[in-house]
Amino acid sequence: MSLAGRLSASLCLVVTGVLAAMPVQADTSQLQVVATTGMIADVLREVGGDRVEVHGLMGPGVDPHLYRQTRSDVIAMTRADAVFWNGLYLEAQLEEFLERLGERSPVYAVAESVPQEARLADEAYADQSDPHVWMDPGRWRYVVEAIRDALEELAPDHADIFEANARDYLVELEALDAYAREVLSSVPENARVLVTAHDAFGYFGDAYDFEVLGIQGFSTESEAGLARIESLVDLLVTRDIGAIFVETSVSDRNIRALIEGAEARDHQVRIGGVLYSDAMGPVDSYEGTWLGMIDHNVSVIARALGGEVPDGGRLGRLNQLEEAP
């Protein structure tokens, strides 16, 4: 057997042993659920309210493409009433474990609720879809509804609460989408080019009519070759693009290489701002919510590319409306 085969077999034995050894959780008044990403955890808290206790595995700045479960993660997931993950190969290193766990416990791959015709394809792998569906409120709606349905299935006695919470949250989602369309439409058409560390903003670009260019592909596991860097430098120079963006969960090494490459050709490129891509902002901050991370991204992108943005973004506008006589 190959080394890879021996490692895979060893992992399966460890996981099987842990699953068998985990005690059954006692009944509680709340559903105990685990979410892989912060975005999914946030929706679970909004829809579940005080009927659901949510444990999120990945915090600010964590890259889900590369994340590997710890022993404490395994314990949390096996003791939970349910586990919610994105799917679509986002959590590549967790996939084998979650598929095994799904044979004995409720496990929901919520991004797979997005209809196939609404997904973007991965050009490198014809059988895979872009997993970053949270970047478009229109597609994220499917995930909110899938989470609502799952919670109703898990705790039918509280279905009316989950239904009402989801309805209220979807109203906020639609308002955010309307704000994003208004602000992003103020960016000059020839400036609607979004260059980022990896290709996490495809759904954003599709929703708001931006050309999106990532140095790496959909997954940060992919390597950015010299040819890719050189082709993007050429694009920055020939199209006179003056701003590119870094991400909180991805190294800025390749972004710096683009800036240096453009500078060597007498073209100045600045960092337009820091975007939240695969992880949200700090815990207990506005950017640490899904609504806040998208508001932040929209405002930063529009401002850097010449659009008109209210002071404080959408949250600032809402505060101003509340304070108006």
GUROMAR-682063 format. One line per 2 residues: number of its first residue (from 1); their letters; for each residue x, z, y of N, C-alpha, C, O. Coordinates in steps of 0.2 Angstrom, whole numbers, plus 2048, in hexadecimal, padded with zeros to 3 digits. Example, Ala and Ser with C-alpha at 12.3 -4.5 7.8 and 13.67 -1.06 7.14 Angstrom:
1 = as = 842,827,7E4,83E,827,7EA,842,827,7F0,847,82A,7EF | 840,823,7F5,844,824,7FB,840,827,800,843,828,806
END
This chain:
1 = ms = 804,800,7FA,800,800,800,804,800,806,80A,803,806 | 802,7FC,80B,806,7FC,812,806,802,815,802,807,814
3 = la = 80B,803,81A,80B,809,81E,804,80A,822,801,810,822 | 801,804,825,7FB,805,828,7F5,807,824,7F1,80B,825
5 = gr = 7F5,805,81D,7F0,807,819,7F1,80E,817,7EC,811,816 | 7F7,810,816,7F8,818,814,7F5,81C,81A,7F2,821,819
7 = ls = 7F7,81A,820,7F5,81E,826,7ED,81E,827,7EA,823,828 | 7EA,818,825,7E3,818,826,7E0,81C,820,7DB,820,821
9 = as = 7E2,81C,81A,7E0,820,815,7E1,827,816,7DC,82B,815 | 7E6,829,819,7E7,830,81B,7E2,833,820,7E0,838,820
11 = lc = 7E1,82E,825,7DC,830,82A,7D5,831,827,7D2,836,829 | 7D3,82D,823,7CD,82D,820,7CC,834,81C,7C7,837,81C
13 = lv = 7D2,836,818,7D2,83C,815,7D1,842,819,7CD,847,818 | 7D5,842,81F,7D4,847,824,7CD,848,827,7CB,84D,827
15 = vt = 7CB,842,829,7C4,842,82C,7BF,845,827,7BA,849,828 | 7BF,842,820,7BA,844,81B,7BB,84C,81A,7B6,84F,819
17 = gv = 7C1,84F,81A,7C2,856,819,7BF,85A,81F,7BC,85F,81E | 7C0,857,825,7BD,85B,82B,7B6,85B,82B,7B3,860,82C
19 = la = 7B3,855,829,7AC,854,829,7A9,859,824,7A3,85C,825 | 7AC,859,81E,7A9,85E,819,7AA,865,81B,7A5,869,819
21 = am = 7AF,867,81F,7B0,86E,820,7AC,871,826,7AC,877,827 | 7A9,86C,82A,7A6,86F,830,79F,872,82E,79B,870,82A
23 = pv = 79E,878,831,798,87C,830,792,878,834,793,875,839 | 78C,879,831,786,877,834,785,87B,83A,785,881,83A
25 = qa = 783,878,840,782,87B,846,77B,87F,846,776,87C,843 | 77B,885,848,774,888,849,770,885,84E,772,882,852
27 = dt = 769,886,84D,764,883,852,765,886,858,767,88C,859 | 765,882,85E,765,885,864,75F,882,868,75C,87E,866
29 = sq = 75E,884,86E,758,882,872,75A,87B,876,756,878,878 | 760,879,876,763,873,879,766,86F,873,768,871,86E
31 = lq = 765,868,874,769,863,870,770,864,872,772,864,878 | 774,864,86D,77B,864,86E,77E,85D,86D,77E,85B,867
33 = vv = 780,85A,872,782,853,871,789,852,874,78C,855,878 | 78D,84D,871,794,84B,873,793,844,876,790,83F,873
35 = at = 797,842,87B,797,83C,87E,79F,83A,87E,7A3,83E,880 | 7A1,834,87D,7A8,832,87D,7AA,831,884,7AF,835,886
37 = tg = 7A7,82D,888,7A9,82C,88F,7A5,830,894,7A0,833,893 | 7A8,831,89A,7A5,835,89F,79E,831,8A2,79A,835,8A4
39 = mi = 79E,82B,8A2,798,827,8A4,792,828,89F,78D,829,8A2 | 793,828,899,78E,82A,894,78C,831,895,786,833,895
41 = ad = 791,836,895,78F,83D,896,78B,83E,89C,786,842,89C | 78C,83B,8A2,789,83B,8A8,781,839,8A7,77D,83D,8A9
43 = vl = 780,834,8A4,779,832,8A3,775,837,89E,770,838,89F | 779,839,899,776,83E,895,774,844,898,76E,847,897
45 = re = 778,846,89D,776,84C,8A1,770,84B,8A6,76C,84F,8A7 | 770,845,8A9,76A,843,8AD,764,842,8A9,75F,845,8AB
47 = vg = 764,83F,8A3,75E,83E,8A0,75C,844,89C,756,846,89B | 761,848,899,75F,84D,895,75E,854,899,75A,858,896
49 = gd = 760,854,89F,75F,85A,8A3,761,860,89F,766,861,89C | 75D,866,8A0,75F,86C,89D,75D,86D,896,75E,872,893
51 = rv = 75A,867,893,759,867,88C,75F,865,887,75E,865,881 | 764,863,88B,76A,860,887,770,863,88A,771,863,890
53 = ev = 774,865,886,77B,867,888,780,862,885,780,860,880 | 784,85F,88A,788,859,889,790,85B,889,792,85F,88E
55 = hg = 793,859,884,79A,85A,884,79E,853,884,79D,84F,880 | 7A1,852,88A,7A5,84C,88A,7AC,84C,888,7AF,851,889
57 = lm = 7AE,847,884,7B5,847,881,7BA,845,887,7BF,848,887 | 7B8,840,88B,7BD,83D,88F,7BC,83E,896,7B7,83D,899
59 = gp = 7C1,841,899,7C0,843,8A0,7C3,83E,8A5,7C4,838,8A3 | 7C4,840,8AB,7C6,83B,8B1,7CD,839,8AF,7D2,83C,8AC
61 = gv = 7CE,832,8B0,7D5,82F,8AF,7D6,82D,8A8,7DC,82B,8A6 | 7D2,82F,8A3,7D3,82D,89C,7D1,826,89A,7CC,824,89C
63 = dp = 7D5,823,896,7D4,81C,894,7D1,81C,88E,7D4,81E,889 | 7CA,81A,88D,7C7,81A,887,7CA,815,882,7C9,816,87C
65 = hl = 7CD,810,884,7D0,80B,87F,7D5,80E,87B,7D6,80C,875 | 7D9,813,87D,7DE,815,87A,7DD,81D,877,7E1,81F,874
67 = yr = 7D7,81F,879,7D6,826,877,7D5,828,870,7D2,824,86C | 7D9,82D,86D,7D8,82F,866,7D5,836,866,7D7,83A,86A
69 = qt = 7D1,837,861,7CE,83D,860,7D3,843,85E,7D7,841,85A | 7D2,848,861,7D6,84E,85F,7D2,852,85A,7CC,850,858
71 = rs = 7D5,857,857,7D1,85B,852,7CB,85F,855,7C6,85F,852 | 7CC,861,85C,7C6,864,85F,7C1,85F,860,7BB,861,860
73 = dv = 7C2,859,861,7BD,854,862,7B9,853,85C,7B3,852,85C | 7BD,853,856,7BA,852,850,7B5,857,84E,7AF,856,84C
75 = ia = 7B7,85D,850,7B3,863,84F,7AC,863,853,7A7,864,851 | 7AD,861,85A,7A8,860,85E,7A3,85B,85C,79D,85C,85C
77 = mt = 7A5,855,85A,7A1,850,858,79D,851,851,797,850,851 | 7A0,855,84D,79D,856,846,798,85C,847,793,85C,843
79 = ra = 799,860,84C,794,866,84D,78E,864,851,789,867,852 | 78F,85E,855,78A,85C,85A,783,85A,856,784,857,851
81 = da = 77E,85A,85A,778,857,857,778,850,857,775,84C,853 | 77C,84D,85C,77D,846,85C,783,844,860,785,848,864
83 = vf = 786,83E,85F,78C,83B,863,78A,835,866,787,830,863 | 78B,834,86C,78A,82E,870,790,82B,872,795,82E,875
85 = wn = 791,824,870,797,821,872,795,81A,875,790,818,874 | 79A,817,878,799,810,87B,798,80B,876,793,807,876
87 = gl = 79D,80A,872,79D,805,86D,7A0,7FE,870,7A3,7FF,875 | 79F,7F9,86D,7A1,7F2,86F,7A9,7F3,870,7AC,7EF,874
89 = yl = 7AC,7F7,86B,7B3,7F7,86A,7B7,7FB,870,7BD,7FA,871 | 7B3,7FE,875,7B6,802,87A,7BB,807,877,7C1,808,879
91 = ea = 7B8,80C,873,7BB,811,870,7BF,80F,86A,7BD,811,864 | 7C3,80B,86A,7C6,807,864,7C9,80C,85F,7C9,80B,859
93 = ql = 7CD,811,862,7D0,816,85D,7CB,81B,85A,7CD,81E,855 | 7C5,81C,85D,7C0,820,85A,7BB,81D,855,7B7,820,852
95 = ee = 7BB,816,855,7B6,813,852,7B5,814,84A,7B0,815,848 | 7BB,815,847,7BB,816,840,7B8,81D,83E,7B3,81E,83A
97 = fl = 7BA,822,842,7B7,829,841,7AF,829,843,7AB,82C,83F | 7AD,826,848,7A6,826,84A,7A2,822,845,79C,824,844
99 = er = 7A4,81D,842,7A1,819,83D,7A0,81E,837,79A,81E,834 | 7A5,821,835,7A4,826,830,79F,82C,831,79B,82E,82D
101 = lg = 7A0,82E,837,79B,834,839,794,831,839,790,835,838 | 793,82B,83B,78C,829,83C,789,828,835,783,827,835
103 = er = 78C,829,82F,78A,829,829,786,82F,827,782,830,823 | 787,835,82B,784,83B,82A,781,83E,830,77D,843,82F
105 = sp = 782,83C,836,780,83F,83C,77D,839,841,780,834,840 | 779,83B,846,777,836,84A,77C,834,84F,77F,838,852
107 = vy = 77E,82E,84F,783,82B,854,780,825,857,77E,820,854 | 781,825,85E,77E,81F,861,783,81B,865,787,81E,86A
109 = av = 784,815,864,788,810,868,784,80D,86D,781,808,86C | 783,811,873,77E,80F,878,77F,809,87C,77A,805,87E
111 = ae = 786,806,87D,787,800,880,784,7FA,87C,783,7F5,87E | 783,7FB,875,781,7F6,871,77A,7F5,872,777,7F0,86F
113 = sv = 776,7F9,876,76F,7F8,878,76F,7F2,87D,769,7EF,87E | 774,7F0,880,774,7EA,885,773,7E4,880,777,7E3,87C
115 = pq = 76E,7E0,882,76C,7DA,87E,773,7D5,87E,776,7D5,882 | 773,7D2,878,779,7CE,877,77A,7C8,87D,77F,7C7,87F
117 = ea = 774,7C6,87F,774,7C0,884,776,7C3,88B,778,7BF,88F | 776,7CA,88C,778,7CD,892,77F,7CF,892,782,7D2,897
119 = rl = 783,7CE,88C,78A,7D1,88C,78E,7CB,88E,78D,7C5,88D | 794,7CD,890,799,7C8,891,79E,7C8,88B,7A0,7CD,888
121 = ad = 7A0,7C2,88A,7A5,7C1,884,7AC,7C2,885,7AE,7C2,88B | 7B0,7C5,880,7B7,7C5,881,7BA,7BF,87F,7B9,7BD,879
123 = ea = 7BD,7BB,884,7C0,7B5,883,7C5,7B5,87D,7C6,7B0,87A | 7C9,7BB,87D,7CE,7BB,878,7CB,7BC,871,7CE,7BA,86C
125 = ya = 7C5,7BF,870,7C2,7C1,869,7BB,7BF,86A,7B7,7C2,86D | 7B9,7B9,867,7B3,7B6,867,7AD,7BB,864,7A7,7BA,867
127 = dq = 7AF,7BF,860,7AA,7C4,85D,7A9,7CA,860,7A5,7CF,85E | 7AC,7CB,866,7AC,7D1,86A,7A9,7D0,871,7AA,7CB,874
129 = sd = 7A6,7D6,873,7A3,7D5,87A,7A7,7DA,87F,7AA,7DF,87C | 7A6,7D9,885,7A9,7DD,88A,7A5,7E4,88A,79F,7E4,88A
131 = ph = 7A9,7E9,889,7A6,7F0,888,7A4,7F3,88F,7A0,7F8,88F | 7A6,7F1,894,7A6,7F4,89B,79F,7F3,89E,79E,7F2,8A4
133 = vw = 79A,7F5,89A,793,7F3,89D,791,7F8,8A3,78C,7F6,8A6 | 794,7FD,8A3,792,802,8A9,793,7FF,8B0,791,802,8B5
135 = md = 797,7FA,8B0,799,7F7,8B7,793,7F3,8BA,794,7F2,8C0 | 78E,7F2,8B6,788,7EF,8B9,782,7F3,8B8,780,7F4,8B3
137 = pg = 77F,7F6,8BE,779,7FA,8BD,773,7F6,8B9,770,7FA,8B5 | 773,7F0,8BA,76E,7EC,8B6,76E,7ED,8AE,76A,7ED,8AB
139 = rw = 775,7EC,8AC,776,7ED,8A5,776,7F5,8A3,774,7F6,89D | 778,7F9,8A7,779,800,8A6,772,803,8A5,771,808,8A1
141 = ry = 76D,800,8A7,766,802,8A6,764,802,89F,761,806,89D | 767,7FD,89B,765,7FD,894,768,803,891,765,806,88C
143 = vv = 76E,805,893,771,80B,890,76D,812,892,76C,816,88E | 76B,812,898,767,818,89A,760,818,896,75F,81E,893
145 = ea = 75D,813,894,757,812,890,759,814,889,755,817,886 | 75F,812,887,761,813,880,762,81B,87F,760,81E,87A
147 = ir = 765,81E,884,766,825,883,760,829,884,75F,82E,880 | 75B,827,888,754,82A,888,751,829,881,74E,82E,87F
149 = da = 751,824,87E,74E,823,878,751,827,873,74D,82A,86E | 758,827,873,75B,82B,86E,759,833,86E,758,836,869
151 = le = 759,835,875,758,83C,876,750,83E,874,74F,843,871 | 74C,839,875,745,83A,873,744,83A,86B,740,83E,868
153 = el = 749,836,868,749,836,861,74B,83D,85E,749,83F,859 | 751,840,861,754,846,85F,74F,84C,861,74F,851,85D
155 = ap = 74C,84C,866,748,852,868,741,84F,86B,740,84F,871 | 73D,84D,866,736,84A,869,732,84F,86D,72E,84D,871
157 = dh = 733,855,86C,72F,85A,870,730,85A,877,72C,85C,87B | 736,857,879,738,857,880,738,850,882,73B,84E,888
159 = ad = 734,84B,87F,735,844,881,732,843,888,734,83F,88B | 72D,847,88A,72A,846,891,72F,847,896,72F,844,89B
161 = if = 733,84C,895,739,84E,899,73E,849,89A,740,847,89F | 740,846,894,745,841,894,743,83B,897,746,837,89B
163 = ea = 73C,839,896,739,833,899,739,834,8A1,73B,82F,8A4 | 737,83A,8A3,737,83B,8AB,73E,83A,8AE,73F,837,8B3
165 = na = 742,83E,8AB,749,83E,8AD,74C,837,8AD,750,835,8B2 | 74B,833,8A8,74E,82C,8A8,74B,828,8AD,74E,824,8B0
167 = rd = 744,829,8AE,741,825,8B3,743,826,8BA,745,821,8BE | 745,82C,8BC,747,82E,8C2,74F,82B,8C3,750,829,8C8
169 = yl = 752,82C,8BE,759,829,8BE,75A,822,8BF,75E,81F,8C3 | 755,81E,8BC,755,817,8BC,753,815,8C3,755,810,8C6
171 = ve = 74F,819,8C7,74E,818,8CE,754,818,8D2,755,814,8D6 | 758,81D,8D1,75F,81E,8D4,763,818,8D2,767,815,8D7
173 = le = 763,816,8CC,767,810,8CA,765,80A,8CE,76A,806,8D0 | 75F,809,8CE,75D,803,8D2,75E,803,8D9,760,7FE,8DC
175 = al = 75E,809,8DC,760,80A,8E3,767,808,8E4,769,805,8E9 | 76B,80B,8E0,773,809,8E0,774,802,8DF,778,7FF,8E3
177 = da = 771,7FF,8DB,771,7F7,8DA,770,7F4,8E0,773,7EF,8E2 | 76A,7F6,8E4,768,7F2,8EA,76D,7F3,8EF,76F,7EF,8F3
179 = ya = 770,7FA,8F0,775,7FB,8F5,77C,7F7,8F3,77F,7F4,8F8 | 77E,7F6,8ED,783,7F2,8EB,783,7EB,8ED,787,7E8,8F0
181 = re = 77D,7E8,8EC,77C,7E1,8EE,77C,7E0,8F5,77F,7DB,8F7 | 779,7E5,8F9,77A,7E4,900,781,7E4,903,783,7E0,907
183 = vl = 784,7E9,901,78B,7EA,903,790,7E5,901,794,7E2,905 | 790,7E3,8FA,794,7DE,8F8,793,7D7,8FA,797,7D3,8FB
185 = ss = 78C,7D6,8FC,78B,7CF,8FF,78E,7CE,906,78E,7C9,908 | 790,7D4,909,793,7D3,910,79B,7D1,90F,79E,7D0,914
187 = vp = 79D,7D1,909,7A4,7CF,908,7A4,7C7,909,7A0,7C4,905 | 7A9,7C4,90D,7A9,7BD,90D,7AA,7BA,906,7AE,7BC,902
189 = en = 7A6,7B4,905,7A6,7B1,8FF,7AD,7AF,8FC,7AF,7B0,8F6 | 7B2,7AD,901,7B8,7AB,8FF,7BD,7B1,8FD,7C2,7B0,8FA
191 = ar = 7BA,7B7,8FF,7BE,7BD,8FD,7BC,7C1,8F7,7BE,7C6,8F5 | 7B7,7BE,8F4,7B4,7C2,8EE,7B8,7C1,8E8,7B5,7BE,8E3
193 = vl = 7BE,7C3,8E8,7C2,7C3,8E2,7C5,7CA,8E1,7C8,7CD,8E5 | 7C4,7CC,8DB,7C6,7D3,8D9,7CB,7D3,8D4,7CA,7D1,8CE
195 = vt = 7D1,7D5,8D6,7D7,7D5,8D1,7D8,7DC,8D0,7DA,7E1,8D4 | 7D8,7DE,8C9,7D9,7E5,8C7,7DE,7E5,8C1,7E0,7E0,8BF
197 = ah = 7DF,7EB,8BF,7E4,7ED,8BA,7E2,7EA,8B3,7E6,7E7,8B0 | 7DC,7EB,8B1,7D9,7E8,8AB,7D2,7E5,8AC,7CF,7E7,8B1
199 = da = 7D0,7E1,8A8,7CA,7DD,8A9,7C4,7E2,8A7,7C0,7E0,8A3 | 7C3,7E7,8AB,7BD,7EC,8AA,7B7,7EA,8AF,7B2,7ED,8AE
201 = fg = 7B8,7E5,8B3,7B3,7E4,8B9,7AF,7DE,8B8,7AC,7DB,8BD | 7AF,7DB,8B2,7AB,7D5,8B0,7A4,7D5,8B2,7A1,7D1,8B5
203 = yf = 7A1,7DA,8AF,79A,7DB,8B1,798,7DC,8B8,793,7DA,8BB | 79D,7E0,8BB,79C,7E1,8C3,79C,7DA,8C6,798,7D8,8CA
205 = gd = 7A1,7D6,8C4,7A2,7CF,8C7,79C,7CB,8C6,799,7C7,8CA | 799,7CB,8C0,794,7C7,8BE,78D,7C9,8C2,789,7C5,8C3
207 = ay = 78D,7D0,8C3,787,7D2,8C6,787,7D1,8CE,782,7CF,8D1 | 78D,7D1,8D1,78D,7D1,8D8,791,7CA,8DB,793,7CA,8E0
209 = df = 792,7C6,8D6,795,7BF,8D8,79C,7C0,8DB,79E,7BD,8E0 | 7A0,7C3,8D7,7A7,7C4,8D9,7AB,7C1,8D3,7AA,7C1,8CD
211 = ev = 7B1,7BE,8D5,7B6,7BB,8D0,7BA,7C1,8CE,7BD,7C4,8D2 | 7BB,7C3,8C7,7BE,7C8,8C5,7C4,7C6,8C1,7C4,7C2,8BC
213 = lg = 7CA,7C9,8C3,7D0,7C7,8BF,7D4,7CD,8BD,7D6,7D1,8C2 | 7D5,7CF,8B7,7D8,7D4,8B5,7DF,7D3,8B2,7E0,7CD,8AF
215 = iq = 7E4,7D7,8B3,7EB,7D5,8B1,7EB,7D6,8A9,7ED,7D1,8A6 | 7E8,7DB,8A7,7E7,7DC,89F,7E0,7D9,89E,7DC,7D8,8A2
217 = gf = 7DE,7D9,897,7D8,7D7,895,7D3,7DC,895,7D4,7E1,899 | 7CD,7DC,891,7C8,7E1,891,7CB,7E8,88F,7C9,7ED,891
219 = st = 7D0,7E8,88A,7D3,7EE,888,7DA,7EF,88B,7DE,7EA,88C | 7DB,7F5,88C,7E2,7F7,88F,7E7,7F6,889,7ED,7F7,88B
221 = es = 7E5,7F5,883,7EA,7F5,87E,7ED,7EE,87E,7F3,7ED,87C | 7EA,7E9,882,7ED,7E2,882,7F3,7E3,887,7F3,7E7,88C
223 = ea = 7F8,7DF,886,7FE,7DF,88B,7FE,7D9,890,7FB,7D4,88E | 800,7DB,896,800,7D5,89B,807,7D2,89B,80C,7D5,89C
225 = gl = 807,7CC,899,80D,7C8,898,810,7C6,89F,80C,7C6,8A4 | 816,7C4,89F,819,7C1,8A5,815,7BB,8A8,815,7BB,8AE
227 = ar = 813,7B7,8A3,80F,7B1,8A6,809,7B3,8A9,807,7B0,8AE | 806,7B8,8A7,7FF,7BA,8AA,801,7BD,8B1,7FD,7BC,8B6
229 = ie = 806,7C1,8B2,808,7C4,8B8,80A,7BE,8BD,808,7BE,8C3 | 80E,7B9,8BB,810,7B4,8BF,80A,7AF,8C1,809,7AD,8C7
231 = sl = 805,7AE,8BD,7FF,7AA,8BE,7FB,7AE,8C4,7F8,7AB,8C8 | 7FA,7B4,8C3,7F6,7B8,8C8,7FA,7B9,8CF,7F7,7B8,8D4
233 = vd = 801,7B9,8CF,804,7B9,8D5,803,7B2,8D8,802,7B2,8DE | 803,7AD,8D5,802,7A6,8D7,7FB,7A6,8DA,7FA,7A3,8E0
235 = ll = 7F6,7A9,8D7,7EF,7A9,8DA,7EF,7AD,8E0,7EC,7AB,8E5 | 7F2,7B3,8E0,7F2,7B7,8E6,7F5,7B3,8EC,7F2,7B3,8F2
237 = vt = 7FA,7AF,8EB,7FD,7AC,8F1,7F9,7A5,8F3,7F8,7A5,8F9 | 7F7,7A1,8EE,7F4,79B,8F0,7ED,79C,8F2,7EB,798,8F6
239 = rd = 7EA,7A2,8F0,7E3,7A3,8F3,7E3,7A8,8F8,7DE,7AA,8FB | 7E9,7AA,8FA,7EA,7AF,900,7E5,7B5,8FF,7E2,7B8,904
241 = ig = 7E6,7B8,8F9,7E3,7BE,8F7,7E7,7C4,8FA,7ED,7C5,8F8 | 7E4,7C9,8FE,7E8,7CE,901,7E7,7D5,8FE,7EB,7D9,900
243 = ai = 7E2,7D6,8F9,7E1,7DD,8F7,7E0,7DC,8EF,7DC,7D8,8ED | 7E3,7E1,8EC,7E2,7E2,8E5,7E1,7E9,8E3,7E2,7ED,8E8
245 = fv = 7DE,7EB,8DD,7DC,7F2,8DC,7DF,7F5,8D6,7E0,7F2,8D1 | 7E0,7FC,8D7,7E3,800,8D1,7DD,803,8CE,7D8,804,8D1
247 = et = 7DE,806,8C8,7D9,80A,8C5,7DB,810,8C3,7E1,811,8C1 | 7D7,815,8C3,7D9,81C,8C1,7DB,81D,8BA,7DF,822,8B9
249 = sv = 7D8,819,8B6,7DA,81A,8AE,7DF,815,8AC,7E0,815,8A6 | 7E2,811,8B0,7E7,80C,8AE,7ED,80D,8B2,7ED,80E,8B8
251 = sd = 7F3,80C,8AF,7F9,80C,8B3,7F9,807,8B8,7F7,801,8B7 | 7FD,808,8BE,7FD,803,8C3,803,7FF,8C3,805,7FC,8C8
253 = rn = 807,800,8BD,80D,7FC,8BD,80C,7F4,8BE,810,7F1,8C2 | 807,7F1,8BB,806,7EA,8BB,804,7E8,8C2,805,7E3,8C5
255 = ir = 800,7ED,8C5,7FD,7EB,8CC,804,7EB,8D1,804,7E7,8D5 | 808,7F0,8D0,80E,7F0,8D4,812,7E9,8D3,815,7E7,8D7
257 = al = 812,7E7,8CD,816,7E1,8CB,813,7DB,8CF,816,7D6,8D1 | 80C,7DB,8CF,809,7D5,8D3,80B,7D6,8DB,80C,7D1,8DE
259 = ie = 80B,7DC,8DD,80D,7DD,8E5,814,7DA,8E6,815,7D7,8EB | 818,7DC,8E1,81F,7DA,8E2,820,7D3,8E1,824,7D0,8E5
261 = ga = 81D,7D0,8DD,81D,7C9,8DB,81B,7C5,8E1,81E,7C0,8E3 | 815,7C7,8E4,812,7C4,8EA,817,7C4,8F0,818,7C0,8F4
263 = ea = 81A,7CA,8F1,81F,7CC,8F6,825,7C7,8F6,827,7C5,8FB | 827,7C6,8F0,82D,7C1,8EF,82B,7BA,8F1,830,7B6,8F2
265 = rd = 825,7B9,8F2,823,7B2,8F4,820,7B3,8FB,81C,7AE,8FD | 822,7B8,8FF,820,7B9,906,818,7B9,907,816,7B7,90C
267 = hq = 815,7BC,902,80E,7BE,903,80D,7C5,902,80F,7C8,8FD | 80A,7C8,907,808,7CF,907,802,7D1,903,7FC,7CE,905
269 = vr = 802,7D5,8FE,7FC,7D7,8FB,7FC,7DF,8FB,801,7E2,8FA | 7F6,7E2,8FD,7F6,7E9,8FD,7F1,7EC,8F8,7ED,7E8,8F5
271 = ig = 7F2,7F2,8F6,7ED,7F5,8F2,7E7,7F7,8F6,7E7,7FB,8FA | 7E1,7F4,8F4,7DB,7F4,8F7,7D7,7FB,8F6,7D3,7FD,8FA
273 = gv = 7DA,7FF,8F1,7D7,805,8EF,7D7,807,8E8,7D9,802,8E4 | 7D5,80C,8E6,7D5,80F,8DF,7CE,80E,8DD,7C9,811,8E0
275 = ly = 7CD,80B,8D7,7C6,80A,8D4,7C5,80E,8CE,7CA,810,8CA | 7BF,810,8CC,7BE,814,8C6,7BB,80E,8C1,7B6,80B,8C2
277 = sd = 7BF,80E,8BC,7BD,808,8B7,7BB,80B,8B0,7B5,80B,8AF | 7BF,80E,8AC,7BD,811,8A6,7BC,818,8A6,7BA,81B,8A0
279 = am = 7BD,81B,8AB,7BB,822,8AC,7B9,824,8B3,7BA,820,8B8 | 7B5,829,8B4,7B2,82B,8BA,7B7,82F,8BE,7BD,830,8BC
281 = gp = 7B5,832,8C4,7B9,836,8C8,7B9,83D,8C6,7B7,83F,8C0 | 7BC,841,8CA,7BD,848,8C8,7B6,84C,8C6,7B1,84A,8C9
283 = vd = 7B7,851,8C2,7B1,855,8C0,7AE,858,8C6,7B2,85B,8CA | 7A7,858,8C6,7A4,85C,8CC,7A4,858,8D2,7A3,85B,8D7
285 = sy = 7A7,852,8D2,7A7,84E,8D9,7A2,849,8D8,79F,847,8D3 | 7A0,846,8DE,79B,840,8DE,79E,83A,8DA,79A,837,8D6
287 = eg = 7A4,839,8DA,7A7,834,8D6,7A8,835,8CF,7A9,831,8CB | 7A6,83C,8CD,7A6,83E,8C6,79F,83D,8C3,79E,83F,8BE
289 = tw = 79B,839,8C6,795,837,8C4,795,82F,8C3,799,82C,8C7 | 790,82C,8BF,790,825,8BF,78E,822,8C5,791,81D,8C7
291 = lg = 789,825,8C8,787,822,8CF,78C,822,8D4,78D,81E,8D8 | 790,828,8D4,795,829,8D9,79B,824,8D7,79E,821,8DC
293 = mi = 79D,823,8D1,7A3,81E,8D0,7A1,817,8D2,7A5,814,8D5 | 79B,815,8D1,799,80E,8D2,798,80E,8DA,79B,809,8DD
295 = dh = 795,812,8DD,795,813,8E5,79C,812,8E8,79E,80E,8EC | 7A1,816,8E5,7A8,816,8E7,7AB,80F,8E6,7AE,80D,8EB
297 = nv = 7AA,80C,8E0,7AD,806,8DF,7AA,800,8E4,7AE,7FC,8E7 | 7A4,800,8E5,7A1,7FB,8E9,7A3,7FC,8F0,7A5,7F7,8F3
299 = sv = 7A4,802,8F3,7A6,803,8F9,7AD,801,8FA,7AF,7FE,8FF | 7B1,803,8F6,7B9,802,8F6,7BA,7FA,8F6,7BE,7F8,8FA
301 = ia = 7B7,7F7,8F1,7B8,7F0,8F0,7B5,7EC,8F7,7B9,7E8,8F9 | 7AF,7EE,8F9,7AC,7EA,8FF,7B1,7EB,905,7B2,7E7,909
303 = ra = 7B3,7F1,906,7B7,7F3,90C,7BD,7EF,90C,7C0,7ED,911 | 7C1,7EF,906,7C7,7EC,906,7C7,7E5,906,7CC,7E2,908
305 = lg = 7C1,7E2,904,7C1,7DA,905,7BD,7D8,90B,7BB,7D2,90B | 7BC,7DC,90F,7B9,7DA,916,7B2,7DA,917,7AF,7D7,91B
307 = ge = 7AF,7DE,912,7A8,7DF,913,7A6,7E5,918,7AA,7E9,91A | 7A0,7E6,919,79D,7EC,91D,79A,7F1,919,796,7F0,915
309 = vp = 79D,7F7,91A,79B,7FD,915,799,803,91A,79D,805,91F | 794,806,918,792,80C,91C,797,812,91B,79A,812,916
311 = dg = 798,816,921,79C,81C,920,79A,820,91A,794,822,91A | 79E,821,915,79D,826,910,799,822,90A,797,825,905
313 = gr = 799,81B,90B,795,817,905,78E,819,905,78B,81B,90A | 78B,817,8FF,784,819,8FE,782,820,8FF,77D,821,902
315 = lg = 786,824,8FD,785,82B,8FE,785,82D,905,780,831,908 | 789,82A,909,789,82C,910,783,829,914,780,82C,918
317 = rl = 781,823,912,77B,820,914,775,825,913,771,826,917 | 774,827,90D,76F,82C,90B,76F,832,90F,76A,834,911
319 = nq = 775,835,910,775,83B,914,773,839,91B,770,83E,91E | 775,834,91E,773,832,925,76B,831,925,768,833,92A
321 = le = 768,82E,920,761,82D,920,75D,834,920,758,835,923 | 760,839,91C,75D,840,91C,75E,843,922,759,847,924
323 = ea = 763,842,926,764,846,92C,761,843,932,760,846,937 | 75E,83C,931,75B,839,937,754,83C,938,751,83F,934
325 = p = 753,83D,93F,74C,840,941,746,83C,93E,741,83E,940
END
